Amino acid sequence: VALFGPTSELNWGPWMHPRGAVVVQDYSCRPCRLDGCGGSKMSDCLWTISPEEVAYAFERVASGVTAEETSASSLFVLNSFEMNRTE
């Protein structure tokens, strides 16, 4: 399970690993690659990922749900909703 804020999951993600899960928030400014929002050293896109979203992703991976079963290259959790990523 990987969490991404200002960096791109496409560059640093689990690279189409069938048991990988990526958790991101849907901010129009991400990936910005900046060191925090407005010079704050805190990235809203990362800090707003909830523990429930992380737990959901972990439960899916731990229970054996794979990207292959969802016809995707990796399992995405976006704002508490699952997305299939196909590239």
SVG drawing of the C-alpha trace seen along z (x, -y; Angstrom):
<svg xmlns="http://www.w3.org/2000/svg" viewBox="-16 -30 26 44">
<polyline fill="none" stroke="black" stroke-width="0.4" points="0.0,0.0 1.5,-3.3 0.3,-6.8 1.0,-9.7 0.7,-13.4 2.7,-15.9 4.7,-13.2 3.4,-11.1 2.3,-7.5 3.1,-6.9 6.8,-7.5 7.0,-6.0 4.1,-3.6 4.1,0.1 4.6,0.3 1.7,2.5 2.2,4.9 -0.9,7.1 -0.9,6.9 -0.1,3.2 -2.5,0.5 -2.1,-3.2 -4.0,-5.8 -4.3,-9.3 -6.6,-12.3 -8.1,-14.0 -6.5,-17.4 -6.2,-19.3 -2.7,-20.6 -1.2,-17.2 1.4,-16.0 3.1,-19.4 6.4,-18.0 6.4,-20.9 7.6,-20.8 4.2,-21.6 1.3,-23.8 2.0,-27.6 5.5,-27.0 4.0,-25.3 5.9,-22.0 2.5,-20.3 0.8,-18.9 -3.0,-18.9 -3.1,-16.1 -1.2,-13.9 -2.5,-14.9 -6.1,-14.6 -5.8,-10.9 -7.8,-9.3 -6.8,-6.3 -10.0,-4.7 -8.8,-5.0 -5.5,-3.4 -7.2,-0.7 -9.5,0.1 -6.6,0.4 -4.7,2.6 -7.7,4.8 -8.1,5.3 -4.5,6.2 -4.4,8.4 -7.5,10.2 -6.0,11.2 -7.9,8.9 -5.6,8.3 -5.5,5.9 -5.9,8.9 -9.3,9.7 -10.4,6.1 -9.0,6.0 -6.5,3.4 -2.7,3.0 -2.9,1.9 -5.6,1.2 -6.3,-2.5 -8.2,-4.0 -9.2,-7.6 -11.3,-9.5 -12.6,-6.3 -13.6,-4.9 -11.8,-2.1 -10.5,-2.9 -9.1,-0.5 -5.9,-1.8 -5.3,-0.6 -2.3,-1.8"/>
</svg>
